[in-house]
Amino acid sequence: MAKRKKKKNSGRGNLFKASAGIFFLVLIVVSAGILAHLFIPVTDSSRSGKPDIKKAAFKKQKKNLPEYEIYTDEVNKYDKAEPVISQKTGKPLDSLPVVAIIIDDLGFDKNIASDFLTLDIPLTFSILPYSPYKKKISAAARKKGIEIMLHLPMEPVEYPLVQIEEGALLTSMSPDVMINQLNKSLDSVPYIKGVNNHMGSKMTSISSQMRQIFTILKKRDLFFIDSRTTINTICKPSARLLQLPYAQRDVFLDHSQEYQDIKKQIKRLLYIASQKGIAVGIGHPYPVTYEVLREELPSIKKSVKLVFASEVAQIPN
């Protein structure tokens, strides 16, 4: 009996030892994983293995944004606007709601610019200052009677995590440096009548620097269209202070480059125009944007009067 009892106890001891061994093995594996997580850095191939968690997070967030714009998708409240007065005649433009459509980011593809010129409507071309085809596109647009603006790069809040265009105005610049860069950009694109901001969610929220920029635009008899890349923009009160002709973007037409989504944005633009009497839409040089505009033109013309951006820019009340 004693011998059997000893065997039974021996079996229990072996089982205990095996369980303890498994427990310690699992503990070692888990501990190794924790230590690896703590001491092996998160790498970013664009920065030679240095950790940049913020940049990785922003890349994920930016994935569905347009290539050219960083902006907020805020919901605006639209109040009934004052009658739109022509800057040339001083009389109301039309009984129909008024819409200006701006095509941003031009200058890198002369073929798509030529496509938009075939629409034969009063579009406004906004051209980047250091783009390779800026002068050819400006000349072609002027020949067709299309209005030209400078698409002025400005610092976004995401900088330096996002790349900005050459000639961008930065909030770190001294007044002399910033104004010098601004004048170079203004001189780089011929025949411009006005300016709108490319990016600029940080710059357009700083009143002192926007007033400096607007002072130069005022001297050159230019207007300004706020692309509204941030809800914190102070462009309107700055324009009011300096008595600068001004308007602001209501709708980005092609935030999503899907055919049906662009159609929806055009309908939204027309609705806003019906409520305000005036609306500004901004599109980009995408083939799909051109195709949707071409197909929707008959219905657009029935609903609104298309005008140049200069005709909706007014000194704010």
C-alpha positions as CSV (number, residue, x, y, z in Angstrom):
1,M,0.0,0.0,0.0
2,A,2.8,2.3,0.9
3,K,4.5,1.6,-2.4
4,R,1.4,2.6,-4.4
5,K,1.0,5.8,-2.4
6,K,4.6,6.7,-3.2
7,K,4.0,6.2,-7.0
8,K,0.8,8.4,-6.8
9,N,2.6,11.2,-5.1
10,S,5.5,10.9,-7.6
11,G,3.0,11.4,-10.5
12,R,1.6,14.5,-8.9
13,G,5.1,15.9,-8.4
14,N,5.9,15.3,-12.0
15,L,2.7,17.0,-13.1
16,F,3.5,20.0,-10.8
17,K,7.0,20.3,-12.3
18,A,5.7,20.2,-15.9
19,S,3.1,22.9,-15.1
20,A,5.6,25.1,-13.4
21,G,7.9,24.7,-16.4
22,I,5.2,25.7,-18.9
23,F,4.3,28.7,-16.7
24,F,7.9,30.0,-16.6
25,L,8.3,29.4,-20.4
26,V,5.2,31.6,-21.1
27,L,6.4,34.2,-18.6
28,I,9.7,34.4,-20.4
29,V,8.1,34.8,-23.8
30,V,5.7,37.5,-22.6
31,S,8.5,39.3,-20.9
32,A,10.6,39.2,-24.0
33,G,7.8,40.7,-26.0
34,I,7.3,43.6,-23.5
35,L,11.0,44.3,-23.5
36,A,11.2,44.3,-27.3
37,H,8.3,46.8,-27.4
38,L,9.9,49.1,-25.0
39,F,13.4,49.1,-26.4
40,I,13.1,48.6,-30.1
41,P,12.2,52.0,-31.7
42,V,9.4,52.7,-34.2
43,T,11.2,53.4,-37.4
44,D,10.4,55.7,-40.3
45,S,12.3,54.9,-43.5
46,S,12.2,58.5,-44.7
47,R,14.2,59.6,-41.6
48,S,16.9,57.0,-41.4
49,G,15.3,54.9,-38.8
50,K,14.5,57.7,-36.3
51,P,11.1,57.4,-34.6
52,D,8.4,59.7,-35.9
53,I,5.1,58.5,-34.5
54,K,3.3,61.8,-35.3
55,K,4.3,61.6,-38.9
56,A,3.1,58.0,-39.2
57,A,-0.2,59.0,-37.6
58,F,-0.7,61.9,-40.0
59,K,0.0,59.8,-43.0
60,K,-2.8,57.5,-42.0
61,Q,-5.1,60.5,-41.5
62,K,-4.1,62.1,-44.8
63,K,-4.7,59.0,-46.9
64,N,-8.1,60.1,-48.2
65,L,-7.3,63.8,-48.6
66,P,-6.7,65.4,-52.1
67,E,-3.1,65.5,-53.2
68,Y,-2.9,69.3,-53.3
69,E,-5.0,70.5,-50.4
70,I,-5.0,70.3,-46.6
71,Y,-8.3,71.6,-45.2
72,T,-11.0,71.3,-42.7
73,D,-14.3,69.9,-43.7
74,E,-16.4,72.2,-41.5
75,V,-20.1,72.7,-41.9
76,N,-20.9,76.3,-42.5
77,K,-24.1,78.2,-41.8
78,Y,-25.2,80.2,-44.8
79,D,-26.9,83.5,-44.2
80,K,-28.7,85.4,-47.0
81,A,-26.1,87.5,-48.7
82,E,-26.4,91.1,-49.8
83,P,-27.1,91.6,-53.6
84,V,-24.0,90.9,-55.6
85,I,-22.8,94.1,-57.2
86,S,-20.5,94.1,-60.2
87,Q,-17.2,95.8,-59.6
88,K,-17.3,97.2,-63.2
89,T,-20.8,98.6,-63.5
90,G,-21.9,99.0,-59.8
91,K,-25.2,97.3,-60.6
92,P,-26.5,93.9,-59.5
93,L,-25.1,91.1,-61.6
94,D,-28.2,89.1,-62.3
95,S,-31.4,87.9,-60.9
96,L,-30.1,84.3,-60.9
97,P,-27.7,83.2,-58.1
98,V,-24.1,83.9,-58.9
99,V,-21.4,81.2,-58.9
100,A,-17.6,81.5,-59.4
101,I,-15.7,78.3,-60.1
102,I,-11.9,78.4,-59.5
103,I,-9.6,75.7,-60.7
104,D,-6.6,75.5,-58.3
105,D,-3.1,74.1,-58.5
106,L,-2.6,74.7,-62.2
107,G,0.9,74.9,-63.7
108,F,2.1,71.4,-63.8
109,D,0.0,69.9,-66.6
110,K,-0.7,72.0,-69.6
111,N,-2.9,69.4,-71.2
112,I,-5.5,69.3,-68.4
113,A,-5.5,73.1,-68.4
114,S,-6.3,73.0,-72.2
115,D,-9.2,70.6,-71.4
116,F,-10.7,73.1,-69.0
117,L,-10.3,75.9,-71.5
118,T,-12.6,74.0,-73.9
119,L,-15.5,74.4,-71.5
120,D,-16.0,78.0,-72.7
121,I,-17.3,79.3,-69.4
122,P,-16.0,82.0,-67.2
123,L,-13.7,79.9,-65.1
124,T,-10.9,81.4,-63.0
125,F,-7.5,79.7,-63.2
126,S,-5.4,79.8,-60.1
127,I,-1.7,79.0,-60.9
128,L,1.1,78.0,-58.6
129,P,4.0,80.5,-58.7
130,Y,6.9,78.2,-59.4
131,S,5.2,75.6,-61.6
132,P,6.9,74.7,-64.9
133,Y,4.0,75.7,-67.3
134,K,2.8,78.8,-65.5
135,K,3.5,81.2,-68.3
136,K,2.2,79.0,-71.1
137,I,-1.1,78.3,-69.2
138,S,-1.4,82.0,-68.3
139,A,-1.0,83.0,-72.0
140,A,-3.5,80.4,-73.2
141,A,-6.1,81.4,-70.5
142,R,-5.7,85.1,-71.3
143,K,-6.2,84.3,-75.0
144,K,-9.5,82.5,-74.2
145,G,-10.6,85.4,-71.9
146,I,-10.2,83.3,-68.7
147,E,-9.4,85.1,-65.5
148,I,-6.0,84.3,-63.8
149,M,-5.1,84.3,-60.2
150,L,-2.0,83.4,-58.2
151,H,-2.4,80.3,-56.1
152,L,-0.1,81.5,-53.2
153,P,1.4,78.7,-51.0
154,M,1.2,79.5,-47.3
155,E,2.1,77.5,-44.2
156,P,-0.4,74.9,-43.0
157,V,-0.6,73.8,-39.4
158,E,0.7,70.4,-40.5
159,Y,4.0,71.8,-41.6
160,P,6.7,70.4,-41.5
161,L,5.0,67.0,-41.5
162,V,3.7,67.8,-45.0
163,Q,5.6,69.1,-48.0
164,I,4.8,72.6,-49.1
165,E,5.3,74.3,-52.5
166,E,8.3,76.4,-53.4
167,G,7.9,80.0,-52.5
168,A,5.5,79.3,-49.5
169,L,5.0,82.1,-47.0
170,L,6.0,80.9,-43.5
171,T,5.0,82.3,-40.2
172,S,8.6,82.2,-39.1
173,M,9.6,84.8,-41.7
174,S,10.4,88.3,-40.8
175,P,8.2,91.0,-42.4
176,D,10.9,92.0,-44.9
177,V,11.6,88.4,-46.0
178,M,7.9,87.5,-46.3
179,I,7.1,90.6,-48.3
180,N,10.1,90.0,-50.6
181,Q,8.9,86.4,-51.2
182,L,5.4,87.5,-51.8
183,N,6.4,90.1,-54.4
184,K,8.5,87.4,-56.2
185,S,5.5,85.1,-56.3
186,L,3.2,87.8,-57.5
187,D,5.6,88.7,-60.3
188,S,6.1,85.0,-61.4
189,V,2.6,84.5,-62.9
190,P,1.6,87.0,-65.6
191,Y,-1.8,88.6,-66.0
192,I,-3.1,87.9,-62.4
193,K,-6.1,89.7,-61.1
194,G,-6.2,88.2,-57.7
195,V,-4.8,85.7,-55.2
196,N,-6.1,82.7,-53.2
197,N,-4.2,80.7,-50.7
198,H,-2.8,77.2,-51.3
199,M,-2.9,75.4,-47.9
200,G,-2.3,78.2,-45.3
201,S,-4.3,76.9,-42.4
202,K,-1.7,78.4,-40.0
203,M,-0.8,81.6,-41.9
204,T,-4.4,82.6,-42.5
205,S,-5.2,82.4,-38.8
206,I,-2.5,85.1,-37.9
207,S,-3.9,88.6,-38.3
208,S,-0.6,90.6,-38.2
209,Q,0.9,88.6,-41.1
210,M,-2.3,88.5,-43.2
211,R,-2.5,92.3,-42.9
212,Q,1.0,92.6,-44.2
213,I,0.1,90.3,-47.1
214,F,-3.1,92.2,-47.8
215,T,-1.3,95.6,-47.8
216,I,0.8,94.4,-50.7
217,L,-2.3,93.0,-52.6
218,K,-4.1,96.4,-52.0
219,K,-1.1,98.3,-53.5
220,R,-1.2,96.0,-56.5
221,D,-5.0,96.4,-56.9
222,L,-5.6,92.7,-56.5
223,F,-8.5,90.8,-54.8
224,F,-8.3,87.9,-52.4
225,I,-10.3,84.6,-52.3
226,D,-10.0,82.8,-49.0
227,S,-9.7,79.0,-49.7
228,R,-10.8,78.5,-46.1
229,T,-8.4,75.7,-45.1
230,T,-9.2,76.4,-41.5
231,I,-12.2,77.5,-39.4
232,N,-9.8,79.8,-37.6
233,T,-9.2,82.0,-40.6
234,I,-9.1,85.8,-39.9
235,C,-8.9,86.8,-43.6
236,K,-12.3,88.4,-43.7
237,P,-11.8,90.9,-40.9
238,S,-8.3,91.7,-42.2
239,A,-9.8,92.4,-45.7
240,R,-12.4,94.6,-44.1
241,L,-9.8,96.6,-42.2
242,L,-7.7,97.2,-45.4
243,Q,-10.8,97.6,-47.7
244,L,-9.6,94.8,-49.9
245,P,-12.0,93.0,-52.3
246,Y,-12.7,89.6,-50.8
247,A,-14.7,86.4,-51.1
248,Q,-14.4,82.9,-49.6
249,R,-14.7,79.3,-50.8
250,D,-18.0,77.6,-50.0
251,V,-17.4,74.1,-51.5
252,F,-14.4,72.1,-52.6
253,L,-15.7,70.2,-55.6
254,D,-13.4,67.2,-55.7
255,H,-12.2,66.4,-52.1
256,S,-13.2,63.0,-53.2
257,Q,-12.2,62.2,-56.8
258,E,-15.2,59.9,-57.4
259,Y,-17.6,60.9,-60.2
260,Q,-20.7,60.7,-58.1
261,D,-19.2,62.6,-55.2
262,I,-18.2,65.5,-57.4
263,K,-21.7,65.6,-58.8
264,K,-23.0,65.8,-55.2
265,Q,-20.6,68.7,-54.4
266,I,-21.8,70.6,-57.5
267,K,-25.4,70.2,-56.3
268,R,-24.3,71.4,-52.9
269,L,-22.6,74.5,-54.5
270,L,-25.8,75.3,-56.4
271,Y,-27.9,74.9,-53.3
272,I,-25.7,77.3,-51.3
273,A,-25.9,79.8,-54.2
274,S,-29.7,79.6,-54.0
275,Q,-29.6,80.3,-50.3
276,K,-27.0,83.0,-50.3
277,G,-27.3,84.5,-53.7
278,I,-23.6,83.8,-54.3
279,A,-21.2,80.9,-53.9
280,V,-17.6,80.0,-54.7
281,G,-16.5,76.5,-55.7
282,I,-12.9,75.3,-55.9
283,G,-11.9,72.4,-58.1
284,H,-8.6,70.9,-59.1
285,P,-6.9,69.8,-62.3
286,Y,-8.2,66.3,-62.3
287,P,-9.6,64.7,-65.5
288,V,-12.7,63.5,-63.5
289,T,-13.4,67.0,-62.4
290,Y,-13.3,68.2,-66.0
291,E,-15.6,65.4,-67.2
292,V,-18.2,66.1,-64.5
293,L,-18.2,69.8,-65.1
294,R,-18.5,69.2,-68.8
295,E,-21.5,67.0,-68.4
296,E,-23.2,69.1,-65.7
297,L,-22.8,72.4,-67.5
298,P,-26.4,72.5,-69.0
299,S,-28.0,72.1,-65.6
300,I,-25.6,74.5,-63.9
301,K,-26.3,77.2,-66.5
302,K,-30.1,76.8,-65.8
303,S,-29.6,77.3,-62.1
304,V,-27.0,80.0,-61.7
305,K,-25.0,82.6,-63.5
306,L,-21.3,81.7,-63.8
307,V,-18.9,84.6,-63.3
308,F,-15.2,85.2,-62.7
309,A,-13.9,85.3,-59.2
310,S,-13.2,89.1,-59.4
311,E,-17.0,89.6,-59.9
312,V,-17.9,88.1,-56.5
313,A,-15.0,89.7,-54.6
314,Q,-16.3,92.6,-52.6
315,I,-15.1,94.7,-49.7
316,P,-16.6,93.0,-46.6
317,N,-19.2,94.8,-44.6
